[in-house]
Amino acid sequence: MERNSSLWKNLIDEHPVCTSWKHEAEGAIYHLASILFVVGFMGGSGFFGLLYVFGLLGLGFLCSAVWAWVDVCAADIFSWNFILFVICFMQFVHIAYQVRSITFAREFQLLYSSLFQPLGTSLPVFRTIALSSEVVTLEKEHCYAMQGKTSIDKLSLLVSGRIRVTVDGEFLHYIFPFQFLDSPEWDSLRPTEEGIFQVTLTAETDCRYVSWRRKKLYLLFAQHRYISRLFSVLIGSDIADKLYALNDRVHIGKRYHYDIRLPNFYQLSSPEMPRSPLIEHFRNSRQYCDK
């Protein structure tokens, strides 16, 4: 106890207090190092955020090492700052190599910059998603899926071109780049269920799309929960966009326009009113999804 009190007394009571302050300011190198530290700690997250942080911090430690060598002439201060500079430099090189080594085909670059990057998906995560997929070309007037014949065994995302969706020969809507081709079909089935398309998807132009096999994608979801949540958000948003696109086409009679978001909207028409093929399609789709 006495030893601890003696140590406290030496640190507080008997420690020499600064009686006079140095009037001369430190050199420009010291102030530059401080500015680099302040700016460096304002970096964000992700690969490029880490490059920003380690780059500026490394320069800050280098300036501090130069200041310690030239102005202070203190070997210990120089040694510590130089060691920290080397660590930051090695981290910067390592991260830069990781970013540089992650390269994609043109379709995946467009897909990442347009759809995944705005959601904050990192390049390593997107690389995992891309490695599980394949890029497929669909020629003009060729069918991606045929009503009542094509099985639902994959999930595809259009990268270029335009797809026409029809049911019983009746036009429903178009699918444009960076929209899923079969998000409603994917969402209507459980992982263990099988089904067939209730619509026909035909290429109006030469198309390119990215496709994931159903079983392989579910395995990826089981291994990476973040990817599962990411696709859940993307598919849900895509289905909502398709429903809103169809909303303007759902007409019953000549003067009525029902909102597709309202429950059982197709049951509001009177028995004598002829039903549109679109209405019948939505009824069948709903019954199929409820099974």
Secondary structure per residue as TSV (DSSP state, phi and psi in degrees):
chain	resnum	aa	ss	phi	psi
A	1	M	-	360.0	-44.4
A	2	E	H	-64.9	-36.0
A	3	R	H	-64.9	-40.3
A	4	N	H	-66.1	-40.8
A	5	S	H	-66.2	-35.3
A	6	S	H	-66.5	-39.1
A	7	L	H	-65.3	-43.5
A	8	W	H	-61.6	-39.6
A	9	K	I	-64.8	-39.1
A	10	N	I	-68.4	-35.3
A	11	L	I	-76.0	-36.4
A	12	I	I	-102.8	-56.1
A	13	D	I	-75.9	-43.7
A	14	E	S	-98.8	3.9
A	15	H	S	-73.0	134.3
A	16	P	-	-65.0	130.3
A	17	V	-	-92.3	146.6
A	18	C	-	-66.5	108.7
A	19	T	-	-87.4	-26.0
A	20	S	S	-141.8	139.5
A	21	W	-	-98.6	151.4
A	22	K	-	-72.9	126.0
A	23	H	-	-83.5	-26.4
A	24	E	S	-80.8	134.5
A	25	A	-	-76.7	154.7
A	26	E	-	-68.2	165.5
A	27	G	-	-68.3	171.9
A	28	A	H	-63.9	-29.2
A	29	I	H	-64.3	-39.8
A	30	Y	H	-64.2	-44.4
A	31	H	H	-69.5	-34.6
A	32	L	H	-63.2	-41.4
A	33	A	H	-61.3	-41.5
A	34	S	H	-64.8	-40.9
A	35	I	H	-63.8	-41.9
A	36	L	H	-63.6	-37.4
A	37	F	H	-63.6	-45.0
A	38	V	H	-63.1	-47.3
A	39	V	H	-69.1	-36.4
A	40	G	H	-63.9	-37.2
A	41	F	T	-76.7	0.5
A	42	M	T	-92.4	6.5
A	43	G	-	-68.1	158.8
A	44	G	-	-94.9	-159.6
A	45	S	S	-101.8	-179.7
A	46	G	H	84.2	178.7
A	47	F	H	-63.3	-47.1
A	48	F	H	-71.8	-30.1
A	49	G	H	-65.6	-39.5
A	50	L	H	-67.0	-38.5
A	51	L	H	-60.7	-41.2
A	52	Y	H	-62.9	-47.4
A	53	V	H	-65.3	-53.2
A	54	F	H	-68.1	-31.1
A	55	G	H	-64.5	-49.4
A	56	L	H	-72.7	-38.0
A	57	L	H	-65.1	-39.4
A	58	G	H	-61.2	-42.3
A	59	L	H	-65.3	-36.2
A	60	G	H	-64.5	-44.8
A	61	F	H	-66.1	-34.4
A	62	L	H	-65.2	-43.6
A	63	C	H	-63.2	-38.9
A	64	S	H	-65.2	-37.3
A	65	A	H	-65.8	-41.8
A	66	V	H	-64.2	-41.2
A	67	W	H	-62.3	-42.3
A	68	A	I	-66.6	-33.0
A	69	W	I	-76.6	-38.9
A	70	V	I	-90.6	-47.9
A	71	D	I	-94.0	-48.0
A	72	V	I	-84.4	-32.4
A	73	C	-	57.7	44.6
A	74	A	-	-114.3	116.5
A	75	A	H	-67.3	-36.8
A	76	D	H	-69.2	-42.5
A	77	I	H	-63.9	-42.5
A	78	F	H	-62.1	-43.5
A	79	S	H	-63.3	-47.5
A	80	W	H	-63.4	-45.1
A	81	N	H	-66.8	-35.9
A	82	F	H	-70.0	-38.3
A	83	I	H	-62.6	-43.0
A	84	L	H	-66.2	-34.3
A	85	F	H	-63.4	-43.7
A	86	V	H	-62.9	-41.3
A	87	I	H	-62.7	-47.0
A	88	C	H	-62.5	-39.3
A	89	F	H	-64.3	-42.3
A	90	M	H	-65.0	-40.6
A	91	Q	H	-64.1	-40.5
A	92	F	H	-61.7	-45.3
A	93	V	H	-64.9	-40.7
A	94	H	H	-63.1	-45.9
A	95	I	H	-67.8	-40.8
A	96	A	H	-62.2	-36.9
A	97	Y	H	-67.1	-39.1
A	98	Q	H	-63.7	-43.4
A	99	V	H	-65.6	-40.9
A	100	R	H	-67.3	-34.8
A	101	S	H	-76.5	-15.6
A	102	I	-	-90.7	99.8
A	103	T	-	-123.7	149.1
A	104	F	-	-131.7	163.5
A	105	A	-	-69.0	167.8
A	106	R	H	-59.9	-40.3
A	107	E	H	-61.6	-41.7
A	108	F	H	-71.6	-32.7
A	109	Q	H	-63.4	-43.6
A	110	L	H	-64.7	-41.0
A	111	L	H	-64.1	-41.4
A	112	Y	I	-68.2	-47.7
A	113	S	I	-68.8	-28.7
A	114	S	I	-93.0	-29.9
A	115	L	I	-121.9	-47.2
A	116	F	I	-88.4	-39.9
A	117	Q	G	-61.8	-41.7
A	118	P	G	-59.8	-22.2
A	119	L	G	-88.2	3.3
A	120	G	T	81.6	20.1
A	121	T	-	-75.7	127.1
A	122	S	-	-75.9	161.0
A	123	L	H	-62.6	-42.6
A	124	P	H	-60.2	-38.9
A	125	V	H	-66.7	-43.6
A	126	F	H	-65.8	-32.3
A	127	R	H	-63.7	-39.2
A	128	T	H	-62.7	-40.4
A	129	I	H	-66.2	-43.0
A	130	A	H	-67.3	-36.6
A	131	L	H	-66.8	-19.5
A	132	S	T	-91.2	4.8
A	133	S	-	-123.1	178.6
A	134	E	E	-143.4	150.7
A	135	V	E	-97.5	128.1
A	136	V	E	-124.2	142.4
A	137	T	E	-101.9	133.5
A	138	L	E	-121.6	116.0
A	139	E	-	-75.2	161.4
A	140	K	T	-58.7	136.7
A	141	E	T	68.1	7.8
A	142	H	-	-88.9	150.6
A	143	C	E	-96.4	133.3
A	144	Y	E	-78.6	-38.5
A	145	A	E	-149.9	148.4
A	146	M	-	-118.5	138.1
A	147	Q	T	-60.7	126.3
A	148	G	T	75.9	3.8
A	149	K	T	-125.4	-44.7
A	150	T	S	-80.5	130.1
A	151	S	B	-79.7	152.9
A	152	I	-	-90.6	94.9
A	153	D	-	-128.9	11.9
A	154	K	E	-158.1	170.3
A	155	L	E	-128.7	128.6
A	156	S	E	-127.8	150.1
A	157	L	E	-129.1	120.9
A	158	L	E	-72.8	132.6
A	159	V	E	-105.9	-38.7
A	160	S	E	-148.2	152.1
A	161	G	S	99.5	-166.5
A	162	R	-	-146.9	136.4
A	163	I	E	-114.7	136.0
A	164	R	E	-101.5	130.8
A	165	V	E	-109.1	125.9
A	166	T	E	-133.7	158.6
A	167	V	E	-137.5	122.3
A	168	D	T	53.9	36.9
A	169	G	T	80.9	-6.1
A	170	E	E	-91.1	128.5
A	171	F	E	-69.2	134.4
A	172	L	E	-104.6	-62.9
A	173	H	E	-166.9	175.1
A	174	Y	E	-102.4	155.1
A	175	I	E	-113.7	124.5
A	176	F	-	-106.9	169.3
A	177	P	T	-54.5	143.3
A	178	F	T	69.5	25.5
A	179	Q	S	-118.2	148.7
A	180	F	B	-73.1	143.3
A	181	L	S	-79.5	-32.3
A	182	D	S	-136.8	39.4
A	183	S	H	-64.4	-41.1
A	184	P	H	-62.8	-39.6
A	185	E	H	-66.2	-40.4
A	186	W	H	-62.8	-43.2
A	187	D	H	-73.9	-19.5
A	188	S	H	-81.4	-12.2
A	189	L	S	-115.4	145.2
A	190	R	-	-81.1	163.6
A	191	P	T	-56.6	-30.0
A	192	T	T	-93.1	-3.4
A	193	E	-	-94.1	160.4
A	194	E	-	-125.5	154.8
A	195	G	-	-161.0	175.7
A	196	I	B	-127.2	159.5
A	197	F	-	-69.1	139.5
A	198	Q	S	-99.2	2.6
A	199	V	S	-135.0	167.5
A	200	T	E	-111.6	131.2
A	201	L	E	-114.5	117.8
A	202	T	E	-123.4	137.2
A	203	A	E	-77.7	122.5
A	204	E	S	-84.4	-22.7
A	205	T	S	-136.5	173.9
A	206	D	-	-63.5	128.1
A	207	C	E	-123.2	154.2
A	208	R	E	-129.8	132.0
A	209	Y	E	-139.9	155.7
A	210	V	E	-100.0	130.8
A	211	S	E	-127.3	139.5
A	212	W	E	-118.3	130.4
A	213	R	E	-67.9	141.3
A	214	R	H	-58.2	-51.5
A	215	K	H	-66.0	-39.9
A	216	K	H	-66.1	-36.4
A	217	L	H	-71.9	-38.7
A	218	Y	H	-64.9	-35.2
A	219	L	H	-65.0	-38.9
A	220	L	H	-64.8	-39.3
A	221	F	H	-62.6	-38.9
A	222	A	H	-67.3	-30.5
A	223	Q	H	-85.0	-29.7
A	224	H	-	-130.4	103.5
A	225	R	H	-67.1	-34.0
A	226	Y	H	-62.4	-42.2
A	227	I	H	-64.8	-37.0
A	228	S	H	-62.6	-45.7
A	229	R	H	-66.0	-37.0
A	230	L	H	-62.4	-47.1
A	231	F	H	-67.8	-33.0
A	232	S	H	-61.9	-41.5
A	233	V	H	-67.0	-45.2
A	234	L	H	-64.3	-43.5
A	235	I	H	-67.9	-42.2
A	236	G	H	-61.9	-42.6
A	237	S	H	-65.1	-37.6
A	238	D	H	-66.7	-41.7
A	239	I	H	-63.5	-41.0
A	240	A	H	-62.2	-41.1
A	241	D	H	-62.8	-39.7
A	242	K	H	-67.5	-38.7
A	243	L	H	-65.0	-41.0
A	244	Y	H	-67.3	-34.9
A	245	A	H	-65.8	-35.0
A	246	L	H	-77.4	-20.3
A	247	N	H	-58.2	-38.3
A	248	D	T	-74.8	-10.7
A	249	R	T	-102.5	-5.0
A	250	V	-	-90.3	104.8
A	251	H	-	-126.9	138.7
A	252	I	B	-119.9	117.2
A	253	G	T	75.0	-157.1
A	254	K	T	-102.9	-24.6
A	255	R	T	-119.0	3.2
A	256	Y	B	-113.2	138.8
A	257	H	-	-137.3	103.9
A	258	Y	-	-92.3	147.6
A	259	D	-	-82.7	126.7
A	260	I	T	-66.4	-17.8
A	261	R	T	-76.8	-16.3
A	262	L	S	-77.7	138.3
A	263	P	T	-66.3	138.9
A	264	N	T	55.7	37.8
A	265	F	G	-64.0	-29.3
A	266	Y	G	-78.6	-7.1
A	267	Q	G	-92.0	-2.0
A	268	L	S	-82.6	-15.0
A	269	S	S	-74.3	149.8
A	270	S	-	-74.2	156.8
A	271	P	T	-60.9	-30.8
A	272	E	T	-79.4	-11.9
A	273	M	S	-78.5	130.3
A	274	P	-	-68.5	139.5
A	275	R	-	-91.3	140.2
A	276	S	-	-73.8	149.7
A	277	P	H	-57.6	-27.7
A	278	L	H	-63.9	-41.1
A	279	I	H	-63.2	-45.0
A	280	E	H	-62.4	-37.2
A	281	H	H	-63.5	-44.0
A	282	F	H	-66.9	-35.6
A	283	R	H	-63.8	-46.7
A	284	N	H	-64.1	-39.8
A	285	S	H	-64.3	-40.6
A	286	R	H	-66.6	-43.9
A	287	Q	H	-62.2	-35.9
A	288	Y	H	-68.1	-39.1
A	289	C	H	-70.5	-28.6
A	290	D	H	-79.3	-10.3
A	291	K	-	-71.3	360.0
